[in-house]
Amino acid sequence: MQEKKEKEEQKSQEARQEKKLSETWAQDALGDLEDWIEEQGIYIRQ
């Protein structure tokens, strides 16, 4: 029983380590994409 709890805890810790994206990753990616588009000489209306 104790071993099962330890394995579950280890799996949850590994899952947390894999989630290193910030909470605003989507907005950050959109901002980077818009910056790149503007660098290409294309301006998007906001």
C-alpha positions in Angstrom: 0.0 0.0 0.0 2.8 2.4 0.9 4.7 1.5 -2.3 1.7 2.4 -4.4 1.4 5.8 -2.8 5.1 6.5 -3.3 4.8 5.5 -7.0 1.8 7.8 -7.5 3.6 10.7 -5.8 6.7 10.1 -7.9 4.5 10.2 -11.1 2.9 13.4 -10.1 6.2 15.0 -9.4 7.5 13.9 -12.8 4.4 15.4 -14.4 5.0 18.7 -12.7 8.6 18.8 -13.9 7.5 18.2 -17.5 5.1 21.2 -17.2 7.6 24.0 -17.4 5.5 26.2 -19.6 4.3 29.5 -18.2 0.6 30.1 -17.6 0.7 32.7 -20.4 2.5 30.5 -23.0 -0.2 31.0 -25.6 -0.2 34.8 -25.3 3.6 34.8 -25.4 3.6 32.7 -28.6 1.0 35.0 -30.3 3.1 38.0 -29.4 6.2 36.4 -30.8 4.4 35.5 -34.0 3.0 39.0 -34.4 6.5 40.4 -33.9 7.9 38.1 -36.5 5.1 39.0 -39.0 5.8 42.7 -38.5 9.5 42.1 -39.0 8.6 40.7 -42.4 7.0 44.1 -43.3 3.4 43.0 -42.8 1.4 45.0 -40.3 -1.8 43.6 -38.8 -4.7 45.8 -37.8 -5.4 45.5 -34.1 
